[in-house]
Amino acid sequence: MGSGFSKMKKQARMMQEQFGQVREKMQNTLVEGSAGNGLVKITLNGEKDIKKLAIQPECVSDIEGLQDLIIAAFEDAASKIQSNSAVPSMPGFGF
């Protein structure tokens, strides 16, 4: 029974290392989303943290429109993260 527990500990340690590698890759992966034909561009990392936001001056006069463009650019970048599989698949973990 001792060797089974030791094997499980080793597997858990390997899984922890793999998760650390995935997290590091997610933090270093950058994806850009845009809206309004490039009026608003947003750059996210793989964890969907905003790293950069660019707004063209011509859309600043319409605050509500600008808010919508920022949200749309964020959603565009976030969907690219998911669809481009920026996060590597982890066999046996369902993601």
N, CA, C and O atoms as CSV, one atom per row, in Angstrom:
chain,resi,resn,atom,element,x,y,z
A,1,MET,N,N,0.821,-1.186,0.000
A,1,MET,CA,C,0.000,0.000,0.000
A,1,MET,C,C,0.870,1.257,0.000
A,1,MET,O,O,0.468,2.278,-0.557
A,2,GLY,N,N,2.026,1.203,0.600
A,2,GLY,CA,C,2.916,2.345,0.645
A,2,GLY,C,C,3.364,2.793,-0.732
A,2,GLY,O,O,3.463,3.993,-0.986
A,3,SER,N,N,3.642,1.837,-1.640
A,3,SER,CA,C,4.108,2.208,-2.968
A,3,SER,C,C,2.985,2.855,-3.780
A,3,SER,O,O,3.254,3.717,-4.617
A,4,GLY,N,N,1.733,2.456,-3.550
A,4,GLY,CA,C,0.595,3.078,-4.230
A,4,GLY,C,C,0.442,4.534,-3.829
A,4,GLY,O,O,0.172,5.392,-4.669
A,5,PHE,N,N,0.613,4.806,-2.557
A,5,PHE,CA,C,0.519,6.176,-2.062
A,5,PHE,C,C,1.667,7.018,-2.617
A,5,PHE,O,O,1.479,8.173,-2.997
A,6,SER,N,N,2.836,6.428,-2.657
A,6,SER,CA,C,4.004,7.128,-3.192
A,6,SER,C,C,3.792,7.464,-4.668
A,6,SER,O,O,4.167,8.543,-5.126
A,7,LYS,N,N,3.196,6.543,-5.398
A,7,LYS,CA,C,2.904,6.770,-6.821
A,7,LYS,C,C,1.883,7.897,-6.981
A,7,LYS,O,O,2.009,8.729,-7.880
A,8,MET,N,N,0.876,7.921,-6.114
A,8,MET,CA,C,-0.133,8.981,-6.181
A,8,MET,C,C,0.488,10.341,-5.866
A,8,MET,O,O,0.151,11.339,-6.503
A,9,LYS,N,N,1.396,10.386,-4.884
A,9,LYS,CA,C,2.071,11.639,-4.547
A,9,LYS,C,C,2.894,12.132,-5.736
A,9,LYS,O,O,2.910,13.326,-6.035
A,10,LYS,N,N,3.573,11.210,-6.410
A,10,LYS,CA,C,4.381,11.573,-7.567
A,10,LYS,C,C,3.491,12.119,-8.687
A,10,LYS,O,O,3.835,13.115,-9.324
A,11,GLN,N,N,2.349,11.470,-8.926
A,11,GLN,CA,C,1.418,11.937,-9.951
A,11,GLN,C,C,0.862,13.321,-9.600
A,11,GLN,O,O,0.728,14.180,-10.471
A,12,ALA,N,N,0.545,13.527,-8.336
A,12,ALA,CA,C,0.027,14.823,-7.899
A,12,ALA,C,C,1.076,15.912,-8.096
A,12,ALA,O,O,0.751,17.023,-8.515
A,13,ARG,N,N,2.320,15.598,-7.797
A,13,ARG,CA,C,3.413,16.552,-7.975
A,13,ARG,C,C,3.577,16.885,-9.470
A,13,ARG,O,O,3.805,18.042,-9.824
A,14,MET,N,N,3.463,15.882,-10.335
A,14,MET,CA,C,3.568,16.098,-11.777
A,14,MET,C,C,2.407,16.964,-12.282
A,14,MET,O,O,2.599,17.850,-13.114
A,15,MET,N,N,1.213,16.698,-11.772
A,15,MET,CA,C,0.053,17.492,-12.170
A,15,MET,C,C,0.243,18.944,-11.734
A,15,MET,O,O,-0.081,19.861,-12.488
A,16,GLN,N,N,0.753,19.157,-10.553
A,16,GLN,CA,C,0.982,20.503,-10.047
A,16,GLN,C,C,1.982,21.240,-10.938
A,16,GLN,O,O,1.803,22.423,-11.231
A,17,GLU,N,N,3.028,20.543,-11.365
A,17,GLU,CA,C,4.012,21.144,-12.263
A,17,GLU,C,C,3.371,21.497,-13.602
A,17,GLU,O,O,3.635,22.564,-14.157
A,18,GLN,N,N,2.527,20.602,-14.123
A,18,GLN,CA,C,1.849,20.854,-15.395
A,18,GLN,C,C,0.932,22.061,-15.288
A,18,GLN,O,O,0.901,22.894,-16.194
A,19,PHE,N,N,0.190,22.167,-14.204
A,19,PHE,CA,C,-0.692,23.317,-13.993
A,19,PHE,C,C,0.127,24.610,-13.924
A,19,PHE,O,O,-0.287,25.638,-14.459
A,20,GLY,N,N,1.277,24.557,-13.273
A,20,GLY,CA,C,2.149,25.723,-13.211
A,20,GLY,C,C,2.633,26.136,-14.592
A,20,GLY,O,O,2.701,27.325,-14.905
A,21,GLN,N,N,2.969,25.151,-15.417
A,21,GLN,CA,C,3.405,25.443,-16.782
A,21,GLN,C,C,2.272,26.038,-17.603
A,21,GLN,O,O,2.491,26.971,-18.376
A,22,VAL,N,N,1.062,25.510,-17.445
A,22,VAL,CA,C,-0.100,26.030,-18.165
A,22,VAL,C,C,-0.376,27.464,-17.738
A,22,VAL,O,O,-0.629,28.329,-18.576
A,23,ARG,N,N,-0.328,27.711,-16.454
A,23,ARG,CA,C,-0.586,29.069,-15.954
A,23,ARG,C,C,0.450,30.055,-16.486
A,23,ARG,O,O,0.107,31.167,-16.888
A,24,GLU,N,N,1.706,29.648,-16.487
A,24,GLU,CA,C,2.759,30.522,-17.007
A,24,GLU,C,C,2.529,30.807,-18.493
A,24,GLU,O,O,2.689,31.943,-18.941
A,25,LYS,N,N,2.157,29.784,-19.248
A,25,LYS,CA,C,1.884,29.986,-20.677
A,25,LYS,C,C,0.703,30.938,-20.855
A,25,LYS,O,O,0.734,31.804,-21.729
A,26,MET,N,N,-0.330,30.784,-20.038
A,26,MET,CA,C,-1.500,31.660,-20.136
A,26,MET,C,C,-1.120,33.105,-19.842
A,26,MET,O,O,-1.597,34.023,-20.508
A,27,GLN,N,N,-0.267,33.308,-18.853
A,27,GLN,CA,C,0.139,34.661,-18.488
A,27,GLN,C,C,0.975,35.302,-19.591
A,27,GLN,O,O,0.958,36.523,-19.749
A,28,ASN,N,N,1.701,34.498,-20.348
A,28,ASN,CA,C,2.590,35.022,-21.386
A,28,ASN,C,C,1.958,35.065,-22.774
A,28,ASN,O,O,2.560,35.607,-23.701
A,29,THR,N,N,0.768,34.511,-22.935
A,29,THR,CA,C,0.086,34.523,-24.221
A,29,THR,C,C,-0.713,35.815,-24.341
A,29,THR,O,O,-1.523,36.132,-23.470
A,30,LEU,N,N,-0.486,36.554,-25.413
A,30,LEU,CA,C,-1.215,37.794,-25.644
A,30,LEU,C,C,-2.084,37.665,-26.881
A,30,LEU,O,O,-1.648,37.154,-27.913
A,31,VAL,N,N,-3.330,38.139,-26.763
A,31,VAL,CA,C,-4.290,38.093,-27.854
A,31,VAL,C,C,-4.928,39.467,-27.980
A,31,VAL,O,O,-5.292,40.088,-26.981
A,32,GLU,N,N,-5.060,39.940,-29.222
A,32,GLU,CA,C,-5.674,41.248,-29.446
A,32,GLU,C,C,-7.073,41.078,-30.013
A,32,GLU,O,O,-7.303,40.267,-30.910
A,33,GLY,N,N,-7.999,41.852,-29.477
A,33,GLY,CA,C,-9.354,41.924,-29.995
A,33,GLY,C,C,-9.628,43.350,-30.416
A,33,GLY,O,O,-9.031,44.288,-29.888
A,34,SER,N,N,-10.537,43.514,-31.372
A,34,SER,CA,C,-10.849,44.869,-31.810
A,34,SER,C,C,-12.333,45.003,-32.089
A,34,SER,O,O,-13.046,44.010,-32.234
A,35,ALA,N,N,-12.785,46.244,-32.161
A,35,ALA,CA,C,-14.185,46.541,-32.460
A,35,ALA,C,C,-14.234,47.868,-33.208
A,35,ALA,O,O,-13.316,48.684,-33.130
A,36,GLY,N,N,-15.338,48.060,-33.939
A,36,GLY,CA,C,-15.523,49.314,-34.658
A,36,GLY,C,C,-14.472,49.524,-35.729
A,36,GLY,O,O,-13.952,50.629,-35.889
A,37,ASN,N,N,-14.155,48.460,-36.470
A,37,ASN,CA,C,-13.125,48.544,-37.520
A,37,ASN,C,C,-11.802,49.095,-36.988
A,37,ASN,O,O,-11.142,49.902,-37.643
A,38,GLY,N,N,-11.432,48.649,-35.799
A,38,GLY,CA,C,-10.153,49.039,-35.227
A,38,GLY,C,C,-10.169,50.318,-34.404
A,38,GLY,O,O,-9.116,50.784,-33.968
A,39,LEU,N,N,-11.355,50.895,-34.184
A,39,LEU,CA,C,-11.417,52.097,-33.349
A,39,LEU,C,C,-10.987,51.802,-31.916
A,39,LEU,O,O,-10.380,52.641,-31.250
A,40,VAL,N,N,-11.307,50.606,-31.458
A,40,VAL,CA,C,-10.904,50.175,-30.117
A,40,VAL,C,C,-10.197,48.835,-30.254
A,40,VAL,O,O,-10.709,47.907,-30.879
A,41,LYS,N,N,-9.012,48.750,-29.659
A,41,LYS,CA,C,-8.250,47.503,-29.636
A,41,LYS,C,C,-7.880,47.207,-28.195
A,41,LYS,O,O,-7.519,48.098,-27.426
A,42,ILE,N,N,-7.980,45.932,-27.850
A,42,ILE,CA,C,-7.655,45.528,-26.480
A,42,ILE,C,C,-6.782,44.284,-26.551
A,42,ILE,O,O,-7.022,43.387,-27.359
A,43,THR,N,N,-5.781,44.244,-25.707
A,43,THR,CA,C,-4.889,43.093,-25.645
A,43,THR,C,C,-5.068,42.424,-24.291
A,43,THR,O,O,-4.969,43.066,-23.246
A,44,LEU,N,N,-5.332,41.126,-24.329
A,44,LEU,CA,C,-5.505,40.326,-23.113
A,44,LEU,C,C,-4.429,39.259,-23.063
A,44,LEU,O,O,-3.912,38.830,-24.094
A,45,ASN,N,N,-4.098,38.834,-21.849
A,45,ASN,CA,C,-3.283,37.632,-21.748
A,45,ASN,C,C,-4.226,36.437,-21.671
A,45,ASN,O,O,-5.445,36.608,-21.661
A,46,GLY,N,N,-3.680,35.250,-21.619
A,46,GLY,CA,C,-4.489,34.035,-21.616
A,46,GLY,C,C,-5.395,33.889,-20.420
A,46,GLY,O,O,-6.299,33.053,-20.433
A,47,GLU,N,N,-5.179,34.681,-19.383
A,47,GLU,CA,C,-6.050,34.661,-18.206
A,47,GLU,C,C,-7.091,35.771,-18.267
A,47,GLU,O,O,-7.803,36.027,-17.297
A,48,LYS,N,N,-7.169,36.428,-19.431
A,48,LYS,CA,C,-8.121,37.500,-19.705
A,48,LYS,C,C,-7.879,38.748,-18.864
A,48,LYS,O,O,-8.807,39.499,-18.560
A,49,ASP,N,N,-6.619,38.957,-18.495
A,49,ASP,CA,C,-6.222,40.210,-17.851
A,49,ASP,C,C,-5.935,41.217,-18.957
A,49,ASP,O,O,-5.272,40.886,-19.940
A,50,ILE,N,N,-6.428,42.445,-18.805
A,50,ILE,CA,C,-6.185,43.478,-19.808
A,50,ILE,C,C,-4.734,43.946,-19.691
A,50,ILE,O,O,-4.280,44.357,-18.623
A,51,LYS,N,N,-4.022,43.873,-20.810
A,51,LYS,CA,C,-2.627,44.299,-20.839
A,51,LYS,C,C,-2.446,45.600,-21.601
A,51,LYS,O,O,-1.498,46.342,-21.345
A,52,LYS,N,N,-3.351,45.886,-22.542
A,52,LYS,CA,C,-3.238,47.105,-23.330
A,52,LYS,C,C,-4.609,47.482,-23.869
A,52,LYS,O,O,-5.405,46.612,-24.223
A,53,LEU,N,N,-4.882,48.776,-23.928
A,53,LEU,CA,C,-6.128,49.297,-24.477
A,53,LEU,C,C,-5.791,50.493,-25.356
A,53,LEU,O,O,-5.158,51.444,-24.898
A,54,ALA,N,N,-6.213,50.447,-26.622
A,54,ALA,CA,C,-5.976,51.554,-27.548
A,54,ALA,C,C,-7.321,52.054,-28.065
A,54,ALA,O,O,-8.140,51.278,-28.557
A,55,ILE,N,N,-7.532,53.364,-27.943
A,55,ILE,CA,C,-8.788,53.980,-28.369
A,55,ILE,C,C,-8.459,55.106,-29.342
A,55,ILE,O,O,-7.680,56.005,-29.024
A,56,GLN,N,N,-9.052,55.049,-30.519
A,56,GLN,CA,C,-8.849,56.117,-31.503
A,56,GLN,C,C,-9.636,57.349,-31.062
A,56,GLN,O,O,-10.767,57.216,-30.594
A,57,PRO,N,N,-9.069,58.531,-31.200
A,57,PRO,CA,C,-9.701,59.765,-30.708
A,57,PRO,C,C,-11.091,60.029,-31.278
A,57,PRO,O,O,-11.925,60.620,-30.594
A,58,GLU,N,N,-11.360,59.609,-32.505
A,58,GLU,CA,C,-12.653,59.924,-33.115
A,58,GLU,C,C,-13.843,59.252,-32.452
A,58,GLU,O,O,-14.980,59.661,-32.689
A,59,CYS,N,N,-13.620,58.235,-31.628
A,59,CYS,CA,C,-14.772,57.592,-30.982
A,59,CYS,C,C,-14.974,58.056,-29.542
A,59,CYS,O,O,-15.865,57.553,-28.858
A,60,VAL,N,N,-14.168,58.999,-29.071
A,60,VAL,CA,C,-14.257,59.455,-27.689
A,60,VAL,C,C,-15.466,60.366,-27.458
A,60,VAL,O,O,-15.948,60.458,-26.329
A,61,SER,N,N,-15.958,61.030,-28.483
A,61,SER,CA,C,-17.077,61.960,-28.303
A,61,SER,C,C,-18.390,61.251,-27.958
A,61,SER,O,O,-19.294,61.866,-27.394
A,62,ASP,N,N,-18.499,59.971,-28.291
A,62,ASP,CA,C,-19.710,59.190,-28.012
A,62,ASP,C,C,-19.395,58.178,-26.906
A,62,ASP,O,O,-18.978,57.052,-27.179
A,63,ILE,N,N,-19.600,58.598,-25.662
A,63,ILE,CA,C,-19.210,57.768,-24.514
A,63,ILE,C,C,-19.937,56.419,-24.514
A,63,ILE,O,O,-19.299,55.386,-24.311
A,64,GLU,N,N,-21.235,56.404,-24.732
A,64,GLU,CA,C,-21.971,55.136,-24.725
A,64,GLU,C,C,-21.481,54.216,-25.841
A,64,GLU,O,O,-21.319,53.012,-25.642
A,65,GLY,N,N,-21.253,54.791,-26.999
A,65,GLY,CA,C,-20.719,54.001,-28.109
A,65,GLY,C,C,-19.336,53.466,-27.790
A,65,GLY,O,O,-19.020,52.322,-28.115
A,66,LEU,N,N,-18.512,54.285,-27.156
A,66,LEU,CA,C,-17.165,53.868,-26.760
A,66,LEU,C,C,-17.225,52.716,-25.766
A,66,LEU,O,O,-16.463,51.756,-25.875
A,67,GLN,N,N,-18.125,52.811,-24.803
A,67,GLN,CA,C,-18.275,51.733,-23.826
A,67,GLN,C,C,-18.644,50.431,-24.527
A,67,GLN,O,O,-18.109,49.372,-24.199
A,68,ASP,N,N,-19.552,50.505,-25.486
A,68,ASP,CA,C,-19.949,49.308,-26.237
A,68,ASP,C,C,-18.775,48.738,-27.025
A,68,ASP,O,O,-18.597,47.522,-27.086
A,69,LEU,N,N,-17.967,49.626,-27.633
A,69,LEU,CA,C,-16.811,49.164,-28.397
A,69,LEU,C,C,-15.769,48.498,-27.511
A,69,LEU,O,O,-15.157,47.506,-27.910
A,70,ILE,N,N,-15.564,49.032,-26.317
A,70,ILE,CA,C,-14.600,48.423,-25.393
A,70,ILE,C,C,-15.065,47.021,-25.002
A,70,ILE,O,O,-14.271,46.081,-24.986
A,71,ILE,N,N,-16.337,46.887,-24.690
A,71,ILE,CA,C,-16.879,45.575,-24.331
A,71,ILE,C,C,-16.757,44.616,-25.503
A,71,ILE,O,O,-16.359,43.465,-25.324
A,72,ALA,N,N,-17.098,45.082,-26.707
A,72,ALA,CA,C,-17.022,44.228,-27.893
A,72,ALA,C,C,-15.580,43.801,-28.171
A,72,ALA,O,O,-15.340,42.651,-28.537
A,73,ALA,N,N,-14.622,44.711,-28.002
A,73,ALA,CA,C,-13.214,44.372,-28.220
A,73,ALA,C,C,-12.746,43.340,-27.190
A,73,ALA,O,O,-12.007,42.413,-27.522
A,74,PHE,N,N,-13.179,43.510,-25.944
A,74,PHE,CA,C,-12.828,42.541,-24.903
A,74,PHE,C,C,-13.397,41.167,-25.247
A,74,PHE,O,O,-12.692,40.162,-25.156
A,75,GLU,N,N,-14.656,41.123,-25.639
A,75,GLU,CA,C,-15.291,39.849,-25.979
A,75,GLU,C,C,-14.624,39.211,-27.194
A,75,GLU,O,O,-14.499,37.988,-27.255
A,76,ASP,N,N,-14.191,40.024,-28.166
A,76,ASP,CA,C,-13.490,39.513,-29.332
A,76,ASP,C,C,-12.183,38.839,-28.920
A,76,ASP,O,O,-11.888,37.729,-29.361
A,77,ALA,N,N,-11.405,39.508,-28.079
A,77,ALA,CA,C,-10.138,38.934,-27.620
A,77,ALA,C,C,-10.376,37.684,-26.778
A,77,ALA,O,O,-9.669,36.688,-26.926
A,78,ALA,N,N,-11.365,37.736,-25.901
A,78,ALA,CA,C,-11.661,36.585,-25.038
A,78,ALA,C,C,-12.084,35.376,-25.863
A,78,ALA,O,O,-11.696,34.250,-25.552
A,79,SER,N,N,-12.870,35.596,-26.906
A,79,SER,CA,C,-13.294,34.469,-27.745
A,79,SER,C,C,-12.116,33.901,-28.523
A,79,SER,O,O,-12.074,32.700,-28.789
A,80,LYS,N,N,-11.155,34.751,-28.894
A,80,LYS,CA,C,-9.962,34.258,-29.586
A,80,LYS,C,C,-9.129,33.380,-28.663
A,80,LYS,O,O,-8.540,32.391,-29.098
A,81,ILE,N,N,-9.084,33.744,-27.405
A,81,ILE,CA,C,-8.341,32.917,-26.446
A,81,ILE,C,C,-8.932,31.520,-26.414
A,81,ILE,O,O,-8.200,30.531,-26.457
A,82,GLN,N,N,-10.261,31.433,-26.337
A,82,GLN,CA,C,-10.911,30.127,-26.283
A,82,GLN,C,C,-10.808,29.387,-27.603
A,82,GLN,O,O,-10.424,28.218,-27.622
A,83,SER,N,N,-11.141,30.042,-28.705
A,83,SER,CA,C,-11.199,29.341,-29.984
A,83,SER,C,C,-9.828,28.974,-30.525
A,83,SER,O,O,-9.697,27.983,-31.243
A,84,ASN,N,N,-8.811,29.746,-30.199
A,84,ASN,CA,C,-7.468,29.440,-30.680
A,84,ASN,C,C,-6.731,28.482,-29.767
A,84,ASN,O,O,-5.564,28.164,-29.995
A,85,SER,N,N,-7.409,28.029,-28.744
A,85,SER,CA,C,-6.812,27.100,-27.790
A,85,SER,C,C,-5.471,27.600,-27.293
A,85,SER,O,O,-4.471,26.884,-27.337
A,86,ALA,N,N,-5.459,28.848,-26.816
A,86,ALA,CA,C,-4.243,29.424,-26.263
A,86,ALA,C,C,-3.767,28.608,-25.073
A,86,ALA,O,O,-2.584,28.626,-24.733
A,87,VAL,N,N,-4.687,27.895,-24.444
A,87,VAL,CA,C,-4.352,27.059,-23.305
A,87,VAL,C,C,-4.179,25.635,-23.810
A,87,VAL,O,O,-5.109,25.080,-24.395
A,88,PRO,N,N,-3.030,25.034,-23.604
A,88,PRO,CA,C,-2.814,23.682,-24.084
A,88,PRO,C,C,-3.737,22.691,-23.400
A,88,PRO,O,O,-4.095,22.856,-22.234
A,89,SER,N,N,-4.105,21.690,-24.119
A,89,SER,CA,C,-4.975,20.646,-23.565
A,89,SER,C,C,-4.192,19.823,-22.542
A,89,SER,O,O,-3.011,19.526,-22.727
A,90,MET,N,N,-4.864,19.474,-21.488
A,90,MET,CA,C,-4.240,18.644,-20.461
A,90,MET,C,C,-4.956,17.293,-20.485
A,90,MET,O,O,-6.089,17.198,-20.013
A,91,PRO,N,N,-4.330,16.259,-21.018
A,91,PRO,CA,C,-4.969,14.945,-21.100
A,91,PRO,C,C,-5.461,14.469,-19.739
A,91,PRO,O,O,-4.755,14.555,-18.734
A,92,GLY,N,N,-6.671,13.975,-19.738
A,92,GLY,CA,C,-7.240,13.432,-18.513
A,92,GLY,C,C,-7.890,14.461,-17.611
A,92,GLY,O,O,-8.422,14.103,-16.560
A,93,PHE,N,N,-7.861,15.753,-17.999
A,93,PHE,CA,C,-8.415,16.788,-17.143
A,93,PHE,C,C,-9.629,17.451,-17.757
A,93,PHE,O,O,-10.264,18.273,-17.096
A,94,GLY,N,N,-9.980,17.129,-19.000
A,94,GLY,CA,C,-11.179,17.660,-19.614
A,94,GLY,C,C,-11.066,19.099,-20.055
A,94,GLY,O,O,-12.087,19.744,-20.293
A,95,PHE,N,N,-9.863,19.625,-20.172
A,95,PHE,CA,C,-9.700,20.978,-20.720
A,95,PHE,C,C,-8.397,21.089,-21.448
A,95,PHE,O,O,-8.075,22.152,-21.980
